[in-house]
Amino acid sequence: MSYVDVRHARIRYEATGDESAPPIVLLHGIGRSLEDWSAQHPLLSESHRVISIDMPGFGLSQRHPDSTTLVTLSDGVWATLDALGVDRAHPIHLMGNSLGGAVSMQMLVDEPDRVSTLTLVNSAGFGKEVTFALRMLAIPGMGRTLLSHIDRRTAPRVERNLFADRAMVTPERIEMAIKIARQPDFAAVYLEIARALGGLRGIAAGWRSELLPRVARHDKPTLLVWGDRDHILPCAHLAAARVALPKAQWHLFERTGHMPQIERPDDFAALVRPLLRAEAAEAPGSGTA
């Protein structure tokens, strides 16, 4: 892994593939890290420059001073790509999982000329329903208490909630979850973005109703991906996503949880490759369950 200084913050990233190849940018979910995309690097980097980033304040990256919102995360990722020398003349393929999907949509709205395609993987933004554990963070005092008790007893339970296949809950993932939770800005950043996006009743409608029409107006080639056993953001959100982005391709993975890019790495890579070749209209698996 490597680090780059962005606005006086140390931002962690992984980059593979030819630097002159078209760039793919991979963004993780809330409280997560670039490890959630590690399986896709060897599968996609033969033809692309693949960059995964610990967004500011997440993973092992330091936070930026402003309060964490979709806008500040979008700005922070764009600034990181500038620091990495990603050519503004070459639009990027954006892929975001969960919170990373919402950040990807904000990035498209903020810098539409810099985005080539959009892949939203179990993305936030298409419904209010969210796991009860995240809604509990809105209770005063409870959020920080819960986030400060991620350890070898609780971390496996959190990880199990992310996957349909419990074999995905490896010792390495548990150790990484604990390491991330021990970062000095972890709880503060987690709570800032969680409260910016929703509360005890779930994900708020205001920012969703504002952002989604703006994304749709840009009409970028888009792929919607979900797992049918997602316990974080239920797969019913896929239907809402198809209404919000009616021109998008879509695919529902069976027996798959919140992170298809981990549970179905080869199938996921095969699914996205046609979109990366600007063949979105014929994306394999699109329009299927």
N, C-alpha and C positions, 0 to 999 in steps of 0.2 A: 504494500500500500504506500501511497505517496501523500504529501501535504503541499498545499499552496497557501500563501498569505493573501487574504482577500479582506480589504478594509480593516486591517489590524486583527483579523481573526484567522486562526489556523484551520483550514478546511481540508478534510480528508477525501481522497478520491482514488479510483482505480481506472486506468486507461489501458486498453489493449487494441491491437490492430494497427494498420498503417495510418500514420498521422495525416496523410493526404486523402484518405478514403472518406466517404460521406459519414458524418458523425451520428451516432445514436446516443441519446442521453437517458439514463435509467434512474428513476427516483423512487425511494422507499416510502413506507407508511409511517404513521405517528409512533414515536418512541423506538423506531427501528433503525437500520443501518444499511449500507451498501452491500453487506453480505447477503441480503435478500435477493440480490441480482447476480451473485457470483457464478451461478450455473450457466447463465446466458452469455457470459464473456467468451468462453471458448467456442460456443455454438454460433455466435454472430460476428466475431471479429475477423473471420477470413475475408469478408467483403466490406467491412465497415470499421471505422474507429469507434470503439465502444467505451463510453465513459459513464461510470456510476459514481454518485456523489453522496456523502453524508451531508444532508442539508444543514445549514447553519443552526447550531444548537442541538443537533441530533447525532446519533452514532458517537463518533469520537471527534466530531468537529466542534469548535468553539462557537458560541453564539455571536450574533451581531447585537449592537446595543438597543436597537429599536424593539418594541414589543413584537412578538411573533404572530404574524397574520399571513394569509395567503399572499397578499401583496408583498410583504417583506421577504417571504420565502422565495417567491418568484424573482424578485430583484436580486436576492442573494445568489440564486442559482445562475442567473444571467451574468452576474459579476464574476462568479467562479469560472464560467465558460470563457469569459473575456480574459481572465487571468491565465487560463490554460492555452490561450492562443487559438481558440476555435474561431475560424474565419467567418465574419459576419456575412460574407458573400455566399456562403454555403449553408443553406437551411438545415436544421437538425431534425432527426426523427426522435420525437419525444415519447417515452414510455413511462407511465406512472402507476404505481400500485397503491390503492387505498388513499391516504392523504396525498401521496405522490401524484395520483391522478388529478386531484383537485388543483394541486400546484401546477401540474402540466397544463391544465385548462387556463389557469390564470396567466401562465407564461405565454400561451398562444394569444390571449387577449392583449397582453402588454406589448408583445413584439411579434405580430403575426407574420411579418416578412422573414423572420428568422426560423420559422417552423415549417417543415416539409410535411410530416404526417404525425398523427396522434394515436397512440395505443393506450387505452384506459383499462386497467386490470383491477377488477373488483374495486372500482373507484368510488371515493366519497363524492357526494354531490347530487345523487339521484333519488334520495328519499330520506325521511327523518329517522327511520328505524336503524338502530345501532345497538351493539351488545350492551347489556345492563352495566357491565363493568366500566365502560366509558361514561355512561350517564351518571354513575355514582361520583365521578370526579367533580361534578358541578356542586355537590353538597359542600358547604363551607367547612373547611378544615379536614374533610375526609380525603380529598384528592391528594394532598401532599402526604398524608399519612399512608395511603395505599401505595403511592409511588416510592416511598422511602423504605418499603418492606419487600422489595423484590430481591429474593435470596434463593438459596438452593432448595428451599421448601416450596416457595411460591412460584418461582420462575418456570418449572416444568408445567405447572397448571396453566400458566399464561400461554406458553408455547403450544400446548395441546389444543388450545382453543382455536389455533390458527390453521390446523391441518386436519384433513380427513384421515390421513395415514399417520398413525402415531409413530411409525418408524422415522418420520421426519424430525421428531423431537430428540435430537442427538445431544450428547454431552457438550459438543462444541457450540451448538446453538444456545444451550442453557448457560454456558460460561460467558458467551458473548452478551446475552441478555443481562446478566449480572454486572458485567463490566460496563455496559452502557448505562445501567441504572445508577452506577456509582460516579458518573461524571458530574461535575459540580453544577452544571446548568440543566441537568436532565429534567428534574421535576418542574422547575420554573417554566422552561420552554414548552414542555408537554402540556401543562395547565393553561398557558397562554393561548396556544393554538386550539386546544379542546374547547375552551370557553369562547374563543372567537367564532368557532363553527357551530356551537350548540350548547346544550345544557341538559338538565334532568329529564326533559321531555324528548330528547333526541337531537338530531341534527337540525339546525334552524333553517327555516324556509327562505329567509330574506336574501342571504348571499347566494343561495342556489338559484332563486328566481331571477336574480340579476345577472349571474355569470353565464348560465346555460344558454340563453338566447344570444348572447354575444359570441359564444363559442360556435353556435350553429351558423351564425351569419358569415363567419369566415370560411366555412365550407371546405375545410381541409380534409384530405383522405383520412378516415378515422376507423379504428377497429375497437370494438367493445368486447372484452373478455371477462368471463365470470366462472367461478366454481360453484357447482350446485349444492355444496355442503358448507357454504360460508356461514360461520356463526358470528362474524363481526358485522358485515354488511350483507344482508340476505340477498339471495339471487333474484328475488322479486324486483330488486332495483334494476336488473337488466332490462326488464320490460319498460320501466320508466325512462331508462337511458335511450332505448330505441325510439321512444316518443319524442324525447328532447332533441335527439340527433338522428333524424329519420333517414339520412343518407349514409349512415355508418354501417359498415360490415359488423357482424357479431358472431360470437361463438360461446357456447356454454359447455364447460368441461364437466363430465360426470365423475362422481366419487372424488371430488376435489374441493379443497377448502379455500381459504382466503388468499392463497399465493400460488396460483397455477404455474407461475414461472419457476417455482421450486418443486412442486409435486409432479408436474408434467413437463420437465425441462425440454426434452426433445420435441414433444408434440407442440409445445408453446413456440419454440423456435421455428418449426415447420409452418406454423400458422401465420407468424408475422413476416416471414421472408417475402411472400408476394407483395405485401404492402410496402416493404422496403424497396422493392423493385418497381414501385409505382404501378403495380398491377392490382390495386385494391378492389376493382370491380369483380375480379376472379379469385379473391382470397379464399383459400381452401377452408372449408368448414363454416364459411360465412352463411348466416341465415339458417343454421342448423342447431339442434339441441344435442 
